[in-house]
Amino acid sequence: MTPHPNPEVGAAVKAADRAHVFHSWSAQELIDPLAVAGAEGSYFWDYDGRRYLDFTSGLVYTNIGYQHPKVVAAIQEQAAHLTTFAPAFAIEARSEAARLIAERTPGDLDKIFFTNGGADAVEHAVRMARLHTGRPKVLSAYRSYHGGTQQAVNITGDPRRWASDSATAGVVHFWAPFLYRSRFYAETEEQECARALEHLETTLAFEGPSTVAAIILETIPGTAGIMVPPPGYLAGVREICDKYGIVFILDEVMAGFGRTGEWFAADLFDVTPDLMTFAKGVNSGYVPLGGVAISGAIAETFAKRPYPGGLTYSGHPLACAAAVATINVMAEEGIVENAARLGAEVVGPALRELAERHPSVGEVRGVGMFWAVELVRNRETREPLVPYNAAGEANAPMAAFGSAAKAGGIWPFVNMNRTHVVPPCNVTESELKEGLAALDAALAVADEFTE
C-alpha cells in the first residue's frame, strides 16, 4: 500500500488523542504520540506520508507483520459466522486454536486456558500454581517483565513495579544469569550458570522451599534486555523445582510463536515447564488473546475441583479465528524458519560488525528476530550510556539515539540502555539490511556521548 499524505486528518486524530486518550506508562503532558495512518507488512506510516520500518513489531507481537490478508480474511469470515459467544460453550474457532497451540507446546502442555493478554495469563498461571501446591510464595527474577496487572507487575523485576509494589504480594526476587553485568563475578558462561543456580537454591533455602508455589522466568527476558540464558540454566531450574515440588512457569508472552526461530523459546533449551504463558505472537495481536498452557498434573488438580477463575472474553471467537489463521500462515510460509535463518545469517553477523565499529555498543545478543544492543558510555568499564531508569535530561543520549533512528526511517524499541532489533518474523532480507543501515547511522549519534 502506498501512503497518501493527509495532514488535516492527522491533525484531527492527534487532537482527539490529546484531548481524550490516557496513555499507558506515560506522563500525559510530556508525550507526543505519532498519529498513524496505516500499516502493511513490516512498515507503518503517518499522515504526512512518512514511512517507518517497524523494528518494534508493535510491542513485539506482529510476528507476521501488519495486515496479513489471510488473517484479515479469517477475522472477517468469523465475524460473519459467529462474532462472539460465551466461554462456557464449545466453539469451533476456540477448539481449533487450542488444538493448534497444544500441538506446538513442549511436553504434555496439552490443556489451554485462554485469556485476553499476557498479564492476565501470568495472573492465572500463578493462581493455578498456588492452588495446585497450597503454597503462597512466588519467586521471579530481577530484570524481568511479566505484565501490568496487580500480581503481574509485582512479579515484574524492573522499575515499572516500584510504584505498585505493596510488599504484600508474596513475591521474592532473585538474580538470574546475565554474564555481561554478572552479579556473581563470573568470567564464563559456565561460571555464571553454576553460580546463578547456587544463588537460586540458596534463596529458596532461606525462604523455605515448602512455602514456594512457583518459580517464574521469561524463557528469554524481553524488555529487560534479551539475555539468552547460558546452556544448562533452565534445565537446572527445572531440576530445582522438581527437587522441592515447586511449579516451574515459563513466560513466553514475548518469546513465543516464532520470535526466537522456534515455535517456543523453550525448544531452544529442551526444557518443559509445568505452566507456560503466551500472548502477542499467537495471533500477531490482530485481536487481543493470551493464555496458559497447562501440564497434565496441574490439569488433573482441577479435574473434579472447580478452577476459581475465568474471563468474560476467554477464547473470544474473533481472537481464536485470528490465532488459527496466524498459526497456519506461519506453518505454510515458513515464518519460524525465516526468523531462525535471518537471525543467524543476517542480524547476528551485522550487529557484531556494528559492535566492532561503534564505541557506544557494549554487547549484542539474541537469537532469531529477538536481539538487543547494549549501549554504553565506556566500553572498557561497561558504564551504561545513561543511568539506570534515567528520565529527563539524564536520558538525553538515549533520546538522541531514538530520534536519529526515526529520522533514518526505522521505529526503534528503546528501553533504558538498550535498543532492541525485533522486526516481524517474516521480514525480508532486504528490509533487514535497510533497517540495519539506519541503525548504523543512529549509533553514530550514540557514539558522540561515549568517553
N, C-alpha and C positions, 0 to 999 in steps of 0.2 A: 504494500500500500504506500502511495506517495503522500507525504504530509502536505496539507494545503493550509497556508497561514490564515489565521482568523483572529487577529489580536483583540477585536472587540468582544468576541465570545470569551476569549481567555481572560480578559479583564473582569467580565461579569462572573465567571467561575471563581476567580481569585477573590473578588469582593464578597461573594456569598460564603466562601470558605472562611474568610477572615471574620465575618460577622457572626457565623453560627457554628462552625465545626470546632470541637475541642480535641486537640491532637494529643496522642499518647507520648509519654516520656519527654514532654516539652514544656518550657516556659512560654506560654501562649503568645505573649507580645514580642518575643525575641526570635520568632521563626518566620520564614518566608517560603511557604510551600510552593513548589513548582506546579503550575496548572498543566495537567497532562491531557493532550487531545486524543491520543491513540497509541496503540502498540501492536506489534506483529513480530513473531519470531523472537530474535534476540534484541530488538530495538523498541524504543518508545520515542515519542516526540511531543513538543509543546505547541502552543497555539501560534507561536511565531515561526513555526516550521523547522525549528532546530531539532535534529535527531540525535539520540544518545544510544550508544551500545550499553546495554544494561549489564554491568559487572556485579550486580547485586541479586539478580534473579528475583526481583521484587523484594522480599525478605528471605531469600534463599528458599524459594518454593516454586518458581516457574521452571521446573526441571525440563519441561517440554516446550518452553518458550510461550509467548503470548499468542492467543487466538488460533490454536491448532484446530484446523477445520473439522477433524473427526470428533474431537471432544466437544466443540461448539455444537455440532450436529447431534451428538448424543444427549446433550442437555436439552436441546430443543425437542427432540423426539420424546424424551422422558416427560417434559413439561406438557406435551400434547396428550400423553397417555395417562399419567398419574403424577400430578405436580407434587403432592405431599400426602403422607399418611403416618399415623401414629406408630411409635416404635414397638408396640406390643404385638404387631402383626408380622407375618412372613411376607416380604415384598421381594419381587424378582431382582431388582437392582441391588437391594441390600444383601440378599443371599449370595448373589454372584460376586459382588465386591468382596465380601468376607471370604469366599472360596478362593478368589484370585490372590488375595493377600496371604491367606494361610498357606497356599502353595509355595510361597516365596520366603516365608519366615523360617528361621533356623529351627532345628529340633522339633519338639512337639508343641510349638506355639500355634495351636490349631483353632482356638476359640478367639473371636474378635468382638470386643466391646467398642462400639462406635461412640465418639464424642464429637464436639464441634470444632476442636482445635487441639493444639499441643499442650497448653496449660491445663485444660481440664482432663486431658489424658493422663498427665502426671498426677493430678489430684486423685483420680480414680485408681491408678496403679498403686499409689501409696496407701489408699484406703483398703484396697484388696490385700496388700501385704500385711497391714496391721490386723485386719480381721482374720487372715489365714494363720498368723503366728500368735496372735493375742499379745503382742508386744507394742510399746509406744514409740520408740525412737527410730529416726531415720538418719543415716549418715550420707552426706554428699560432699562433693569437692569444692574447695575454693577454685576460682577461675572456672565457673560453670554458669549456665543459664538454663532454667527449667520452666519459665513462664511467669506471667504477671498476676495470676490469681493468688489469694492469700497464702495457701500452703505452698504453691509452686514458687512464689517469689521468696519465701523464707528458706526453701530448699536451695535456691539460687545462691551462688557463691561470688557474685560480683557486686559493685556498688549499687546497682538497682534494687538490691534487697534492703539497704540500710534504712530508708525512710519508713518501711513497713515491718521491720524486724522487731517482733514483740518479745523475743527470747522465751516464748512460751509455746512454740510450735513443735517441740520435740525433735528439733533438728540439731545435729552436731556436724561441723565441717572439719575436713581434713585436707591434707595436701596430696594431690595426685601428681604423677610424674610430669616433668617439663624440664628437660635437660638444659635448655638454653638459659633458663632462670631457675636452676635447681635449688630447692630448699634443703637438699641433702648433701651438698658439697660433692656431688658426683662428677666424675670426669668422663664416664662412658655410659652408654645406654644400659648396659648390663648392671652397672652400679646403681643407676637411677631406678631401674625396675626393682632390684632387690631391696633397696633402702626405702622406696615408696611402699612396697608391700609390708616391710617390717614396721614402718610408721603406722600403716593402717591397722595392722594387727595389734600394735601397742595401744592405739587409740581405742580399739574395741576392748582390750583388756581393762583399761581404766574406766570405760563407760559401762562395762558389764555386758558381755555378749548376750546374755539372756534377756536384756532389755531392748535389744535392737531388732526391729522388724525387717528393715531393708537397708541395703546399700544401693544408692542410685548414682549412675555415672552416664554422662554423654559418651557414647562409644568413641567418637572423636569430638571433643568440645568444639562448638561452633563460634559464636560471637566472642567467646573468651580467648580465641586465638588459633583455632585449628591445630591443636597439639596432638599429633598422632601418637598414641601410646606405644612405648617400647615393646618389642616382642616379649611375650610371656606375662605382661602385666594383667591383662584382662583375664587370662587363664588363671593367674594367681588369685585374683579377686574371687573368681568362681570357686576355687578351692577353699578359700577362707569362708565364703558364705556357706558352702556345704559342711564345713567343719563345725560351724556354730548354729546351723539351722536357720540362717538368715536368707531372706528373699533377695535375689540379685535382679535389679531393674536396670535395663539399658534404655536410655533416652535416644531414640533415633529420629526425633522430630525433624532435625535439620539434616542429619547424615543419611537418612534412608531414601529409598527409591531412586537409586542410580547416582546419587551425588558423589559417591566415592569410587564409582566404577564397578560397584557391586549392587545387587538389589538392596542389601543392608550392609552397613559397615561391619557388623558382627561377623559377616562371612570372611572378611579380611583376616580375622584373628581366630577363626574356628572355635568360637565360643557361643554357647546358648544360654541366655538369661532365663529367669523364671517368668518375667514380665517384660514386655518391650513396648514402649510408646512410639507412636508415629503420627504424622500430620503432613503439612506442607506439600511435599512432592507426591503424596499418594494420589492427588488429582491436580497437581500443579496450582493449587489454590483457586481453581476456577469457581468452586463453591466450597464454603468452609466445611472441613472434615478432618477428624483426627480419630485416634483410637488406641486401644490397648490390646496387644496380642498376648494370650494367656496360656500358660502351660497346663498340661493335664492335671498335675497335682493341685494347682490352685483352682482350676475349674471345678475339680471334684469337691472342694470345700463348699461350693455353692450349688452342688447338685440337688440337695434336698433342703438346703438352708437358703432363704432368700438373700440375694445381694442387695444391701440397702443403698442403692444409688441408681441414678438414671438422669436422662435429659429429654426434654420435650422433642428435640430435633435429632435424637440419636439415630444415626443411619438414615438421614434425610434422603429421599429418593433422588432428588436432583444431584446431591453431592455424591451419592453412590454410583449413579449413572456416569458421572464425570470420572470417578475412580476407575470404573470398569473400562471406559474408553481410554483413559490415560495409561493404564497398565498394559492394555492390548497394543496401543500405539508404541509404547516403549519396547515391547517384545518384537513387534513387527518391524520396526525401524532400527533396531539395534542401538537404541539410545544409551543403554547402560554400557555397552561395549564401546560406543563412541566416546563416552566420558573417560573410560579407562585408557583408551588409546591416546586421545589428545592430551590427557594429563601426563602420561608417561613420555610422549614423543614431542609435545609442543610446549605445554605450560611449564612443566618442571625444568627442562633444559633452558628455556627462555628466562625464567625467573632466576635461575642460578647464574646465568650470564649477566643479568642486570645487577645481581648482588656483587659481582666482581667489579663492576664499573661505578657503582653508586655508594659513596661512603655512608649514606643515610640508611642503607639496608644492612641490618644486623644478621638476619636469618630469613630464609624462605623455607616453607614446609607445607606439605599437603599431599593429596592423592586425588586422582580423578579430576572432577571440577570443583575441588574443595581445597583452596590454597590460601595461605596468609603470608604477608610480607611484613616482618617486624622492623619498625623504623626506630633508629637510634640517633642520639646526638654525637656519641663517640663509640666507634666500633670496638675499640680496644677495651674500654671499661664497660661497654654494653649499657651505658646510661640511656634511658628512654628519651625519645625525641621530645616528649612533653611529660610532666609529672603524672603519676597515677591519678586517674579520674579528673584530669585537668578540665577547666572550663574558662570561658572568657579569654583574657589576654594570655593566660598561661597556655591555652590551647592554640595559639596563633599559628605555630608551624604546621600543625595538622590541618587547620582550616585553610591555610595557604596551599597545602598539597591538594586537598579536596577540590578547591576552586580551580586549580590548574588542571586536574583530571577532567572536570566538567567542561572547561574551556577547550580541552582536546577532544571532546566528543564521547567520553565514557562517563557513566554514572558510577562512582566508586562506593564500596561498602567500607566506610572508615569507622573504626572503633578503637578508642584510646590510642595506642601507639602502633596500630596495625591498619593495613588496608588488605581487604580480602579479595581474592580473584575467584568469584563464584558465578560465572555466567550460566545460562541454561545448558543442560547436559547434551542437548542436540546442537549446540553452537558449531559453526563450521570452522575449518582450519583458517580460512581467510579472515573470518570475523575475529577469531582469536588473535591473529597476528596484528590486525588493525588495533584492537584493544591494547595489546601489549606494547605497541609502538607509542600509543597515547600515555600509557603508564610510565614508559621510559622518560618521556618529556616531563611528566608531573614529578617524577622522582628527582629531576634536576632542581626543582624548586625546593624539595625537602633537603637536598644537599646543601643549600645555602644556609641552613640552620645548624650544620654539623661543626664540630671543633677540629 
